[in-house]
Amino acid sequence: MVCDFKNCGTKSFYMHGLKSEIKNATLIRSYGKASRPMRKNNGQRQRDENGFRLRAAGVCIRQFGRERQILLVSSGKGDDLWVIPGGGIEKNEDERTAALREVYEEAGIRAQIVSRVGEFRDEERKHRTVVFLLEVVEELSEWEDGYFGRKRQWMSFEESMRKVKRSQSPIIQRVQSI
């Protein structure tokens, strides 16, 4: 499944129309010094029968010389805290489409799904995240969250384990074993 976001059924920012969309957006996140305006869709996000927020995430990996690397994005909660691109599944959106949309918005990556890695629960934050392994089709030089200061970085699995948000360590460990 490859998603170009023209036919996904979701409203996403496009770089060519970004400035006009910014005027109508509500500020809900900030990344360091830059802020990301975005429509508030949290009321539109799905929850399971136990109240857990349903999320989807995409893990992009590549071979760089002899080293396998994983793509992470800055979290905005610290200069050196990184996360796997992902977020809430919107109403009328499936897990696969949500994962591709989140990777596109947060990391500027067009990708296709290789396989389902698994489901991960965060009891503290009441999140249930379905994670997919993705193959990168295109790495954009400009993307929605990048415009507002979010960074992306390819790093070794070892480095990613030191820098990733603690609750996402099990995801990286699972992907590393694939």
FIKE-451000 format. One record per residue: residue in one letter; residue number from 1; y, x, z of N, C-alpha, C, CB in turn. Coordinates in steps of 0.02 Angstrom, whole numbers, padded with zeros to 5 digits. Glycine has a CB too. Layout:
<atoms>
+------+-----+--------+--------+--------+--------+--------+--------+--------+--------+--------+--------+--------+--------+
: rest :  nr :    nyy :    nxx :    nzz :   cayy :   caxx :   cazz :    cyy :    cxx :    czz :   cbyy :   cbxx :   cbzz :
+------+-----+--------+--------+--------+--------+--------+--------+--------+--------+--------+--------+--------+--------+
:    A : NUM :      Y :      X :      Z :      Y :      X :      Z :      Y :      X :      Z :      Y :      X :      Z :
...
+------+-----+--------+--------+--------+--------+--------+--------+--------+--------+--------+--------+--------+--------+
</atoms>
This chain:
<atoms>
+------+-----+--------+--------+--------+--------+--------+--------+--------+--------+--------+--------+--------+--------+
: rest :  nr :    nyy :    nxx :    nzz :   cayy :   caxx :   cazz :    cyy :    cxx :    czz :   cbyy :   cbxx :   cbzz :
+------+-----+--------+--------+--------+--------+--------+--------+--------+--------+--------+--------+--------+--------+
:    M :   1 : -00059 :  00042 :  00000 :  00000 :  00000 :  00000 :  00062 :  00044 :  00000 :  00000 : -00048 :  00061 :
:    V :   2 :  00104 :  00036 : -00050 :  00168 :  00071 : -00053 :  00222 :  00019 : -00051 :  00174 :  00116 : -00116 :
:    C :   3 :  00273 :  00030 : -00011 :  00326 : -00019 : -00004 :  00392 :  00011 : -00027 :  00332 : -00043 :  00069 :
:    D :   4 :  00425 : -00022 : -00075 :  00490 :  00002 : -00097 :  00548 : -00035 : -00064 :  00495 : -00004 : -00173 :
:    F :   5 :  00533 : -00083 : -00021 :  00581 : -00121 :  00017 :  00626 : -00165 : -00025 :  00624 : -00075 :  00057 :
:    K :   6 :  00608 : -00174 : -00088 :  00644 : -00224 : -00128 :  00605 : -00289 : -00125 :  00653 : -00200 : -00201 :
:    N :   7 :  00540 : -00284 : -00114 :  00497 : -00343 : -00114 :  00458 : -00352 : -00049 :  00449 : -00340 : -00171 :
:    C :   8 :  00482 : -00322 :  00005 :  00445 : -00324 :  00068 :  00459 : -00386 :  00110 :  00462 : -00263 :  00108 :
:    G :   9 :  00510 : -00423 :  00093 :  00527 : -00481 :  00133 :  00567 : -00464 :  00195 :  00464 : -00516 :  00153 :
:    T :  10 :  00591 : -00402 :  00200 :  00633 : -00383 :  00257 :  00701 : -00363 :  00230 :  00602 : -00324 :  00297 :
:    K :  11 :  00752 : -00373 :  00271 :  00819 : -00352 :  00252 :  00831 : -00283 :  00282 :  00873 : -00403 :  00276 :
:    S :  12 :  00835 : -00233 :  00240 :  00845 : -00165 :  00263 :  00910 : -00139 :  00232 :  00785 : -00120 :  00244 :
:    F :  13 :  00942 : -00092 :  00266 :  01002 : -00061 :  00238 :  00981 : -00018 :  00178 :  01039 : -00019 :  00291 :
:    Y :  14 :  01023 : -00016 :  00128 :  01015 :  00030 :  00072 :  01077 :  00074 :  00070 :  01004 : -00009 :  00004 :
:    M :  15 :  01069 :  00136 :  00053 :  01125 :  00182 :  00055 :  01183 :  00157 :  00011 :  01103 :  00252 :  00032 :
:    H :  16 :  01168 :  00127 : -00047 :  01221 :  00105 : -00091 :  01261 :  00046 : -00062 :  01193 :  00085 : -00159 :
:    G :  17 :  01233 :  00008 : -00017 :  01268 : -00049 :  00013 :  01281 : -00040 :  00087 :  01230 : -00111 :  00001 :
:    L :  18 :  01272 :  00019 :  00111 :  01274 :  00032 :  00183 :  01341 :  00017 :  00215 :  01255 :  00103 :  00197 :
:    K :  19 :  01395 :  00040 :  00184 :  01461 :  00032 :  00215 :  01480 : -00040 :  00224 :  01513 :  00068 :  00175 :
:    S :  20 :  01465 : -00083 :  00176 :  01482 : -00154 :  00183 :  01439 : -00187 :  00236 :  01475 : -00191 :  00117 :
:    E :  21 :  01377 : -00165 :  00243 :  01333 : -00193 :  00294 :  01355 : -00173 :  00364 :  01261 : -00170 :  00281 :
:    I :  22 :  01384 : -00114 :  00371 :  01404 : -00089 :  00437 :  01455 : -00135 :  00469 :  01433 : -00018 :  00431 :
:    K :  23 :  01501 : -00162 :  00429 :  01553 : -00205 :  00455 :  01524 : -00268 :  00487 :  01601 : -00224 :  00400 :
:    N :  24 :  01467 : -00291 :  00462 :  01437 : -00353 :  00487 :  01382 : -00342 :  00538 :  01410 : -00392 :  00429 :
:    A :  25 :  01369 : -00279 :  00555 :  01313 : -00264 :  00600 :  01335 : -00263 :  00673 :  01282 : -00196 :  00581 :
:    T :  26 :  01287 : -00268 :  00717 :  01299 : -00264 :  00789 :  01273 : -00198 :  00814 :  01265 : -00324 :  00826 :
:    L :  27 :  01313 : -00162 :  00851 :  01293 : -00096 :  00876 :  01243 : -00105 :  00933 :  01353 : -00055 :  00899 :
:    I :  28 :  01182 : -00079 :  00925 :  01133 : -00085 :  00979 :  01099 : -00020 :  00996 :  01081 : -00136 :  00960 :
:    R :  29 :  01108 :  00033 :  00957 :  01077 :  00097 :  00972 :  01127 :  00153 :  00960 :  01014 :  00108 :  00930 :
:    S :  30 :  01117 :  00208 :  00994 :  01157 :  00266 :  00977 :  01112 :  00327 :  00978 :  01216 :  00275 :  01027 :
:    Y :  31 :  01126 :  00374 :  00933 :  01089 :  00436 :  00928 :  01138 :  00492 :  00938 :  01052 :  00442 :  00859 :
:    G :  32 :  01138 :  00521 :  00997 :  01184 :  00575 :  01011 :  01255 :  00552 :  01003 :  01170 :  00635 :  00966 :
:    K :  33 :  01292 :  00588 :  00960 :  01363 :  00572 :  00950 :  01372 :  00517 :  00899 :  01401 :  00634 :  00928 :
:    A :  34 :  01322 :  00505 :  00857 :  01328 :  00454 :  00805 :  01295 :  00389 :  00828 :  01296 :  00478 :  00738 :
:    S :  35 :  01319 :  00334 :  00803 :  01291 :  00270 :  00822 :  01263 :  00235 :  00761 :  01344 :  00226 :  00856 :
:    R :  36 :  01211 :  00197 :  00772 :  01177 :  00161 :  00717 :  01190 :  00087 :  00724 :  01102 :  00176 :  00717 :
:    P :  37 :  01232 :  00059 :  00681 :  01239 : -00014 :  00682 :  01178 : -00045 :  00650 :  01303 : -00036 :  00646 :
:    M :  38 :  01157 : -00101 :  00677 :  01097 : -00133 :  00652 :  01098 : -00205 :  00675 :  01033 : -00096 :  00676 :
:    R :  39 :  01070 : -00248 :  00635 :  01065 : -00318 :  00655 :  01017 : -00323 :  00714 :  01043 : -00363 :  00597 :
:    K :  40 :  01034 : -00363 :  00762 :  00990 : -00374 :  00820 :  00935 : -00421 :  00799 :  01030 : -00402 :  00881 :
:    N :  41 :  00875 : -00396 :  00796 :  00818 : -00438 :  00778 :  00769 : -00443 :  00835 :  00783 : -00410 :  00717 :
:    N :  42 :  00787 : -00420 :  00895 :  00739 : -00419 :  00949 :  00712 : -00489 :  00965 :  00770 : -00389 :  01011 :
:    G :  43 :  00752 : -00541 :  00955 :  00727 : -00608 :  00964 :  00677 : -00628 :  00911 :  00785 : -00657 :  00965 :
:    Q :  44 :  00677 : -00592 :  00856 :  00632 : -00605 :  00800 :  00568 : -00564 :  00805 :  00667 : -00590 :  00735 :
:    R :  45 :  00562 : -00520 :  00853 :  00504 : -00476 :  00859 :  00445 : -00514 :  00889 :  00521 : -00415 :  00902 :
:    Q :  46 :  00386 : -00492 :  00871 :  00325 : -00525 :  00894 :  00301 : -00498 :  00961 :  00270 : -00518 :  00841 :
:    R :  47 :  00271 : -00542 :  01000 :  00239 : -00523 :  01064 :  00169 : -00552 :  01065 :  00281 : -00548 :  01125 :
:    D :  48 :  00124 : -00519 :  01102 :  00056 : -00545 :  01108 :  00052 : -00596 :  01166 :  00005 : -00488 :  01119 :
:    E :  49 : -00008 : -00621 :  01178 : -00018 : -00672 :  01230 : -00003 : -00648 :  01301 : -00089 : -00697 :  01227 :
:    N :  50 : -00002 : -00581 :  01311 :  00014 : -00552 :  01376 :  00087 : -00530 :  01383 : -00032 : -00493 :  01390 :
:    G :  51 :  00127 : -00545 :  01332 :  00198 : -00528 :  01334 :  00213 : -00458 :  01309 :  00223 : -00534 :  01403 :
:    F :  52 :  00162 : -00421 :  01285 :  00174 : -00354 :  01258 :  00209 : -00360 :  01191 :  00107 : -00315 :  01251 :
:    R :  53 :  00260 : -00318 :  01181 :  00296 : -00316 :  01117 :  00251 : -00282 :  01066 :  00364 : -00279 :  01124 :
:    L :  54 :  00242 : -00313 :  01008 :  00200 : -00286 :  00956 :  00241 : -00238 :  00913 :  00169 : -00342 :  00912 :
:    R :  55 :  00215 : -00177 :  00906 :  00250 : -00124 :  00870 :  00203 : -00094 :  00818 :  00276 : -00071 :  00918 :
:    A :  56 :  00233 : -00060 :  00770 :  00195 : -00022 :  00720 :  00230 :  00045 :  00711 :  00190 : -00061 :  00652 :
:    A :  57 :  00190 :  00096 :  00699 :  00217 :  00164 :  00689 :  00178 :  00199 :  00634 :  00213 :  00205 :  00755 :
:    G :  58 :  00211 :  00247 :  00603 :  00179 :  00285 :  00550 :  00183 :  00360 :  00564 :  00212 :  00270 :  00483 :
:    V :  59 :  00126 :  00392 :  00559 :  00122 :  00465 :  00569 :  00114 :  00498 :  00501 :  00062 :  00484 :  00617 :
:    C :  60 :  00163 :  00539 :  00484 :  00160 :  00578 :  00422 :  00138 :  00648 :  00440 :  00230 :  00578 :  00385 :
:    I :  61 :  00087 :  00673 :  00405 :  00067 :  00743 :  00415 :  00066 :  00778 :  00348 : -00002 :  00747 :  00450 :
:    R :  62 :  00074 :  00843 :  00349 :  00071 :  00883 :  00288 :  00040 :  00950 :  00304 :  00142 :  00892 :  00257 :
:    Q :  63 :  00015 :  00982 :  00252 : -00010 :  01050 :  00258 :  00045 :  01096 :  00235 : -00076 :  01060 :  00215 :
:    F :  64 :  00066 :  01142 :  00278 :  00119 :  01190 :  00262 :  00089 :  01259 :  00272 :  00182 :  01179 :  00308 :
:    G :  65 :  00068 :  01290 :  00217 :  00032 :  01353 :  00222 : -00034 :  01341 :  00256 :  00074 :  01407 :  00260 :
:    R :  66 : -00047 :  01377 :  00310 : -00110 :  01367 :  00348 : -00102 :  01317 :  00404 : -00133 :  01433 :  00376 :
:    E :  67 : -00042 :  01290 :  00412 : -00027 :  01248 :  00470 : -00019 :  01175 :  00450 :  00036 :  01273 :  00505 :
:    R :  68 : -00051 :  01131 :  00489 : -00038 :  01059 :  00480 :  00023 :  01042 :  00522 : -00100 :  01016 :  00501 :
:    Q :  69 :  00068 :  01002 :  00493 :  00129 :  00982 :  00527 :  00134 :  00907 :  00531 :  00190 :  01012 :  00493 :
:    I :  70 :  00172 :  00883 :  00580 :  00184 :  00813 :  00591 :  00259 :  00801 :  00588 :  00154 :  00788 :  00659 :
:    L :  71 :  00279 :  00744 :  00561 :  00350 :  00727 :  00557 :  00371 :  00685 :  00617 :  00365 :  00690 :  00491 :
:    L :  72 :  00422 :  00708 :  00653 :  00450 :  00671 :  00709 :  00524 :  00660 :  00696 :  00439 :  00708 :  00776 :
:    V :  73 :  00552 :  00610 :  00731 :  00624 :  00596 :  00726 :  00655 :  00601 :  00795 :  00637 :  00525 :  00695 :
:    S :  74 :  00719 :  00617 :  00797 :  00754 :  00623 :  00862 :  00757 :  00554 :  00895 :  00826 :  00652 :  00852 :
:    S :  75 :  00750 :  00554 :  00960 :  00748 :  00491 :  00996 :  00816 :  00464 :  01015 :  00706 :  00498 :  01058 :
:    G :  76 :  00865 :  00507 :  01022 :  00931 :  00486 :  01044 :  00938 :  00485 :  01119 :  00946 :  00418 :  01016 :
:    K :  77 :  00884 :  00500 :  01155 :  00886 :  00499 :  01228 :  00887 :  00570 :  01257 :  00827 :  00461 :  01256 :
:    G :  78 :  00899 :  00618 :  01215 :  00901 :  00687 :  01237 :  00903 :  00732 :  01177 :  00841 :  00704 :  01283 :
:    D :  79 :  00935 :  00789 :  01184 :  00942 :  00833 :  01127 :  00876 :  00858 :  01099 :  00985 :  00891 :  01145 :
:    D :  80 :  00826 :  00864 :  01142 :  00763 :  00893 :  01120 :  00704 :  00846 :  01131 :  00751 :  00959 :  01155 :
:    L :  81 :  00717 :  00780 :  01129 :  00663 :  00731 :  01136 :  00651 :  00699 :  01068 :  00680 :  00678 :  01190 :
:    W :  82 :  00588 :  00699 :  01047 :  00569 :  00676 :  00980 :  00518 :  00620 :  00986 :  00542 :  00733 :  00937 :
:    V :  83 :  00515 :  00578 :  00935 :  00468 :  00521 :  00935 :  00437 :  00513 :  00866 :  00505 :  00457 :  00956 :
:    I :  84 :  00382 :  00477 :  00866 :  00349 :  00456 :  00804 :  00388 :  00396 :  00778 :  00273 :  00439 :  00815 :
:    P :  85 :  00406 :  00394 :  00713 :  00443 :  00337 :  00687 :  00403 :  00272 :  00696 :  00460 :  00348 :  00613 :
:    G :  86 :  00436 :  00223 :  00725 :  00403 :  00158 :  00736 :  00449 :  00110 :  00770 :  00340 :  00167 :  00776 :
:    G :  87 :  00429 :  00047 :  00771 :  00470 : -00004 :  00804 :  00436 : -00071 :  00802 :  00538 : -00008 :  00772 :
:    G :  88 :  00473 : -00122 :  00821 :  00446 : -00189 :  00827 :  00426 : -00220 :  00761 :  00496 : -00233 :  00861 :
:    I :  89 :  00373 : -00260 :  00765 :  00351 : -00298 :  00707 :  00391 : -00363 :  00706 :  00273 : -00312 :  00709 :
:    E :  90 :  00424 : -00376 :  00651 :  00466 : -00436 :  00646 :  00424 : -00497 :  00629 :  00520 : -00426 :  00592 :
:    K :  91 :  00451 : -00555 :  00643 :  00417 : -00618 :  00626 :  00402 : -00617 :  00551 :  00461 : -00681 :  00645 :
:    N :  92 :  00345 : -00645 :  00533 :  00323 : -00649 :  00463 :  00314 : -00580 :  00431 :  00374 : -00688 :  00423 :
:    E :  93 :  00301 : -00529 :  00471 :  00289 : -00461 :  00445 :  00222 : -00438 :  00473 :  00347 : -00412 :  00465 :
:    D :  94 :  00181 : -00405 :  00431 :  00118 : -00379 :  00456 :  00127 : -00307 :  00481 :  00063 : -00383 :  00402 :
:    E :  95 :  00076 : -00282 :  00515 :  00079 : -00214 :  00545 :  00092 : -00160 :  00494 :  00014 : -00200 :  00582 :
:    R :  96 :  00059 : -00165 :  00437 :  00064 : -00114 :  00385 :  00135 : -00110 :  00357 :  00013 : -00128 :  00329 :
:    T :  97 :  00162 : -00168 :  00341 :  00230 : -00171 :  00314 :  00280 : -00146 :  00365 :  00248 : -00243 :  00292 :
:    A :  98 :  00271 : -00164 :  00428 :  00316 : -00142 :  00482 :  00315 : -00066 :  00488 :  00297 : -00175 :  00549 :
:    A :  99 :  00256 : -00036 :  00486 :  00251 :  00038 :  00492 :  00287 :  00072 :  00435 :  00177 :  00060 :  00493 :
:    L : 100 :  00277 :  00048 :  00374 :  00310 :  00078 :  00316 :  00386 :  00068 :  00320 :  00283 :  00047 :  00251 :
:    R : 101 :  00408 :  00010 :  00342 :  00480 : -00004 :  00349 :  00512 :  00043 :  00401 :  00492 : -00077 :  00369 :
:    E : 102 :  00479 :  00050 :  00458 :  00507 :  00092 :  00512 :  00512 :  00165 :  00490 :  00464 :  00087 :  00574 :
:    V : 103 :  00462 :  00191 :  00456 :  00463 :  00261 :  00433 :  00519 :  00270 :  00381 :  00394 :  00281 :  00403 :
:    Y : 104 :  00528 :  00220 :  00339 :  00581 :  00222 :  00289 :  00650 :  00222 :  00323 :  00576 :  00162 :  00241 :
:    E : 105 :  00661 :  00177 :  00370 :  00726 :  00171 :  00404 :  00741 :  00231 :  00449 :  00728 :  00107 :  00445 :
:    E : 106 :  00693 :  00251 :  00489 :  00705 :  00303 :  00539 :  00700 :  00374 :  00513 :  00657 :  00294 :  00595 :
:    A : 107 :  00657 :  00385 :  00462 :  00645 :  00453 :  00438 :  00663 :  00464 :  00365 :  00574 :  00471 :  00449 :
:    G : 108 :  00679 :  00411 :  00328 :  00695 :  00420 :  00258 :  00635 :  00441 :  00217 :  00750 :  00470 :  00250 :
:    I : 109 :  00578 :  00413 :  00234 :  00515 :  00430 :  00200 :  00486 :  00368 :  00166 :  00464 :  00459 :  00250 :
:    R : 110 :  00473 :  00374 :  00102 :  00434 :  00323 :  00067 :  00361 :  00348 :  00071 :  00458 :  00311 : -00010 :
:    A : 111 :  00317 :  00304 :  00090 :  00248 :  00326 :  00104 :  00198 :  00273 :  00084 :  00240 :  00344 :  00177 :
:    Q : 112 :  00135 :  00294 :  00085 :  00081 :  00246 :  00077 :  00031 :  00256 :  00133 :  00046 :  00254 :  00007 :
:    I : 113 : -00002 :  00203 :  00152 : -00048 :  00205 :  00208 : -00114 :  00237 :  00186 : -00060 :  00135 :  00236 :
:    V : 114 : -00137 :  00284 :  00227 : -00201 :  00317 :  00215 : -00254 :  00283 :  00257 : -00197 :  00393 :  00233 :
:    S : 115 : -00240 :  00273 :  00322 : -00289 :  00241 :  00366 : -00255 :  00217 :  00430 : -00346 :  00290 :  00383 :
:    R : 116 : -00291 :  00176 :  00466 : -00268 :  00152 :  00531 : -00293 :  00201 :  00583 : -00294 :  00078 :  00546 :
:    V : 117 : -00247 :  00229 :  00623 : -00265 :  00277 :  00675 : -00292 :  00242 :  00736 : -00203 :  00321 :  00693 :
:    G : 118 : -00260 :  00187 :  00755 : -00282 :  00149 :  00813 : -00225 :  00111 :  00845 : -00312 :  00196 :  00864 :
:    E : 119 : -00240 :  00081 :  00902 : -00191 :  00042 :  00940 : -00180 :  00076 :  01007 : -00215 : -00032 :  00949 :
:    F : 120 : -00118 :  00081 :  01027 : -00099 :  00115 :  01088 : -00056 :  00069 :  01130 : -00062 :  00182 :  01073 :
:    R : 121 : -00072 :  00066 :  01195 : -00035 :  00022 :  01241 :  00008 :  00065 :  01288 : -00083 : -00022 :  01282 :
:    D : 122 :  00069 :  00042 :  01298 :  00114 :  00072 :  01347 :  00125 :  00019 :  01401 :  00183 :  00096 :  01314 :
:    E : 123 :  00087 :  00025 :  01455 :  00089 : -00025 :  01509 :  00158 : -00028 :  01541 :  00036 : -00009 :  01562 :
:    E : 124 :  00189 :  00029 :  01549 :  00254 :  00032 :  01583 :  00308 : -00006 :  01544 :  00276 :  00105 :  01592 :
:    R : 125 :  00309 :  00003 :  01478 :  00360 : -00029 :  01436 :  00336 : -00095 :  01405 :  00383 :  00018 :  01382 :
:    K : 126 :  00273 : -00111 :  01418 :  00242 : -00172 :  01390 :  00246 : -00174 :  01313 :  00276 : -00235 :  01419 :
:    H : 127 :  00223 : -00119 :  01283 :  00219 : -00112 :  01210 :  00146 : -00105 :  01190 :  00261 : -00052 :  01185 :
:    R : 128 :  00130 : -00133 :  01134 :  00065 : -00122 :  01102 :  00080 : -00099 :  01030 :  00019 : -00187 :  01103 :
:    T : 129 :  00062 : -00037 :  01014 :  00081 : -00007 :  00950 :  00020 :  00008 :  00908 :  00121 :  00057 :  00961 :
:    V : 130 :  00020 : -00018 :  00846 : -00031 : -00001 :  00797 : -00004 :  00057 :  00756 : -00050 : -00064 :  00752 :
:    V : 131 : -00043 :  00110 :  00751 : -00021 :  00171 :  00718 : -00061 :  00183 :  00654 : -00027 :  00232 :  00765 :
:    F : 132 : -00025 :  00202 :  00601 : -00057 :  00217 :  00537 : -00043 :  00289 :  00517 : -00031 :  00168 :  00482 :
:    L : 133 : -00092 :  00320 :  00485 : -00083 :  00386 :  00455 : -00055 :  00374 :  00385 : -00151 :  00427 :  00452 :
:    L : 134 : -00001 :  00409 :  00368 :  00034 :  00397 :  00305 :  00035 :  00460 :  00261 :  00105 :  00374 :  00318 :
:    E : 135 :  00034 :  00448 :  00196 :  00044 :  00501 :  00147 :  00115 :  00494 :  00121 : -00009 :  00497 :  00089 :
:    V : 136 :  00153 :  00549 :  00123 :  00222 :  00548 :  00100 :  00224 :  00544 :  00024 :  00261 :  00610 :  00125 :
:    V : 137 :  00261 :  00495 : -00002 :  00271 :  00488 : -00074 :  00338 :  00520 : -00093 :  00269 :  00414 : -00095 :
:    E : 138 :  00388 :  00509 : -00050 :  00455 :  00537 : -00063 :  00492 :  00547 :  00003 :  00496 :  00490 : -00110 :
:    E : 139 :  00526 :  00604 :  00008 :  00567 :  00620 :  00066 :  00640 :  00617 :  00043 :  00549 :  00691 :  00098 :
:    L : 140 :  00676 :  00565 :  00064 :  00744 :  00554 :  00041 :  00793 :  00603 :  00074 :  00765 :  00482 :  00055 :
:    S : 141 :  00844 :  00623 :  00038 :  00894 :  00668 :  00067 :  00944 :  00628 :  00109 :  00931 :  00707 :  00012 :
:    E : 142 :  00953 :  00564 :  00094 :  00996 :  00520 :  00134 :  00956 :  00458 :  00152 :  01061 :  00500 :  00095 :
:    W : 143 :  00963 :  00435 :  00215 :  00927 :  00376 :  00237 :  00967 :  00342 :  00291 :  00856 :  00393 :  00261 :
:    E : 144 :  00949 :  00280 :  00306 :  00986 :  00238 :  00352 :  01003 :  00271 :  00418 :  00948 :  00175 :  00366 :
:    D : 145 :  00953 :  00290 :  00457 :  00966 :  00319 :  00523 :  00995 :  00389 :  00519 :  00901 :  00320 :  00564 :
:    G : 146 :  00979 :  00425 :  00465 :  01008 :  00491 :  00455 :  01084 :  00488 :  00447 :  00977 :  00525 :  00395 :
:    Y : 147 :  01106 :  00435 :  00416 :  01178 :  00423 :  00406 :  01213 :  00419 :  00473 :  01189 :  00360 :  00365 :
:    F : 148 :  01178 :  00394 :  00525 :  01207 :  00385 :  00591 :  01188 :  00440 :  00640 :  01186 :  00318 :  00618 :
:    G : 149 :  01161 :  00496 :  00615 :  01149 :  00553 :  00658 :  01077 :  00566 :  00679 :  01188 :  00546 :  00718 :
:    R : 150 :  01031 :  00522 :  00661 :  00962 :  00534 :  00679 :  00935 :  00591 :  00636 :  00918 :  00470 :  00671 :
:    K : 151 :  00895 :  00634 :  00667 :  00866 :  00691 :  00632 :  00791 :  00681 :  00624 :  00882 :  00757 :  00669 :
:    R : 152 :  00764 :  00714 :  00574 :  00691 :  00716 :  00566 :  00672 :  00790 :  00562 :  00667 :  00677 :  00502 :
:    Q : 153 :  00612 :  00804 :  00585 :  00590 :  00874 :  00584 :  00514 :  00877 :  00577 :  00613 :  00911 :  00647 :
:    W : 154 :  00491 :  00920 :  00532 :  00420 :  00936 :  00527 :  00407 :  00990 :  00578 :  00400 :  00959 :  00454 :
:    M : 155 :  00354 :  00982 :  00618 :  00337 :  01033 :  00667 :  00261 :  01037 :  00676 :  00370 :  01017 :  00735 :
:    S : 156 :  00239 :  01092 :  00703 :  00167 :  01101 :  00716 :  00145 :  01050 :  00768 :  00152 :  01174 :  00739 :
:    F : 157 :  00080 :  01038 :  00771 :  00054 :  00992 :  00822 :  00068 :  01020 :  00892 : -00022 :  00981 :  00812 :
:    E : 158 :  00062 :  01086 :  00899 :  00075 :  01117 :  00964 :  00147 :  01105 :  00986 :  00060 :  01193 :  00961 :
:    E : 159 :  00194 :  01118 :  00941 :  00265 :  01107 :  00958 :  00279 :  01033 :  00971 :  00310 :  01133 :  00901 :
:    S : 160 :  00248 :  00990 :  00931 :  00260 :  00918 :  00940 :  00237 :  00893 :  01008 :  00225 :  00878 :  00884 :
:    M : 161 :  00183 :  00922 :  01034 :  00159 :  00902 :  01101 :  00208 :  00921 :  01156 :  00090 :  00934 :  01114 :
:    R : 162 :  00246 :  00974 :  01145 :  00297 :  00994 :  01194 :  00360 :  00952 :  01189 :  00315 :  01068 :  01184 :
:    K : 163 :  00375 :  00927 :  01130 :  00440 :  00894 :  01119 :  00436 :  00818 :  01116 :  00469 :  00918 :  01055 :
:    V : 164 :  00377 :  00790 :  01107 :  00371 :  00718 :  01098 :  00377 :  00681 :  01164 :  00305 :  00700 :  01064 :
:    K : 165 :  00401 :  00620 :  01160 :  00404 :  00577 :  01219 :  00334 :  00571 :  01248 :  00432 :  00506 :  01200 :
:    R : 166 :  00328 :  00579 :  01314 :  00262 :  00583 :  01347 :  00215 :  00526 :  01328 :  00272 :  00584 :  01422 :
:    S : 167 :  00240 :  00466 :  01322 :  00197 :  00409 :  01308 :  00166 :  00412 :  01238 :  00236 :  00344 :  01315 :
:    Q : 168 :  00193 :  00456 :  01194 :  00166 :  00462 :  01127 :  00118 :  00520 :  01118 :  00222 :  00469 :  01078 :
:    S : 169 :  00108 :  00560 :  01170 :  00061 :  00616 :  01166 : -00010 :  00595 :  01146 :  00058 :  00651 :  01234 :
:    P : 170 : -00037 :  00540 :  01172 : -00104 :  00520 :  01152 : -00110 :  00505 :  01077 : -00125 :  00459 :  01191 :
:    I : 171 : -00056 :  00482 :  01047 : -00057 :  00468 :  00974 : -00065 :  00534 :  00937 :  00007 :  00431 :  00952 :
:    I : 172 : -00025 :  00584 :  00956 : -00029 :  00649 :  00922 : -00097 :  00681 :  00932 :  00027 :  00695 :  00948 :
:    Q : 173 : -00125 :  00675 :  00992 : -00191 :  00703 :  01005 : -00244 :  00670 :  00961 : -00210 :  00694 :  01079 :
:    R : 174 : -00240 :  00604 :  00953 : -00288 :  00568 :  00910 : -00281 :  00590 :  00838 : -00278 :  00492 :  00916 :
:    V : 175 : -00219 :  00594 :  00813 : -00207 :  00614 :  00743 : -00230 :  00685 :  00731 : -00133 :  00606 :  00725 :
:    Q : 176 : -00219 :  00729 :  00779 : -00239 :  00799 :  00772 : -00314 :  00806 :  00764 : -00215 :  00840 :  00833 :
:    S : 177 : -00351 :  00760 :  00794 : -00425 :  00764 :  00790 : -00453 :  00736 :  00725 : -00455 :  00727 :  00849 :
:    I : 178 : -00411 :  00705 :  00685 : -00434 :  00675 :  00621 : -00442 :  00729 :  00569 : -00383 :  00621 :  00595 :
+------+-----+--------+--------+--------+--------+--------+--------+--------+--------+--------+--------+--------+--------+
</atoms>
